[in-house]
């Protein structure tokens, strides 16, 4: 076999391998717990405070959630 034929076979196997890998990886969920939906709603606000309502759906318990405000350095 010539080098050109071997190179074409190598490219074919590489393309098929990448296709098979990408097809398999896209079928798996991003998280083992499924998709979590997060909803954040501002209920009220004053000059110095804000009241927020944070809702989660499809979330496994116990879960740690931290809300932080931006701080200028």
C-alpha positions in Angstrom: 0.0 0.0 0.0 1.2 3.5 -0.7 1.5 6.2 1.9 -1.3 8.1 0.3 -3.8 5.3 0.8 -2.7 4.8 4.4 -3.1 8.5 5.1 -6.6 8.4 3.6 -7.5 5.4 5.8 -6.1 7.1 8.9 -8.2 10.3 8.2 -11.3 8.1 7.7 -10.8 6.3 11.0 -10.1 9.6 12.8 -13.3 11.1 11.4 -15.4 8.1 12.3 -13.9 8.0 15.8 -14.7 11.7 16.4 -18.2 11.2 15.1 -18.8 8.2 17.4 -17.4 10.0 20.4 -19.5 13.2 19.8 -22.7 11.1 19.2 -22.2 9.3 22.5 -21.2 12.3 24.6 -24.3 14.3 23.5 -26.7 11.6 24.6 -25.6 11.9 28.3 -27.1 14.6 30.6 -24.8 17.4 31.8 -25.5 16.4 35.4 -26.2 13.0 36.9 -29.3 14.6 38.6 -30.8 16.0 35.3 -31.4 19.6 34.5 -32.0 22.1 37.4 -34.1 25.1 36.6 -33.4 28.3 38.6 -35.8 31.2 38.8 -34.8 34.5 40.5 -37.5 37.2 41.0 -37.2 40.6 42.6 -40.3 41.0 44.8 -39.6 44.5 46.2 -36.8 47.0 46.5 -35.9 50.1 48.6 -32.9 52.4 48.7 -30.8 50.0 50.6 -32.5 46.6 50.4 -34.0 44.2 47.9 -36.3 41.2 48.5 -35.6 38.3 46.3 -37.5 35.0 45.6 -35.2 32.2 44.5 -36.8 29.0 43.2 -35.3 25.7 42.2 -36.9 22.8 40.4 -35.5 19.3 40.0 -32.8 19.9 42.7 -31.5 17.1 44.9 -31.3 17.7 48.6 -29.2 18.6 50.5 -27.8 21.4 48.4 -25.7 24.4 49.2 -26.6 27.7 47.6 -24.7 30.9 48.1 -25.8 34.4 46.9 -23.2 37.1 46.8 -23.3 40.6 45.7 -20.6 42.2 43.5 -17.9 44.0 45.5 -15.6 46.5 43.9 -12.0 46.0 44.8 
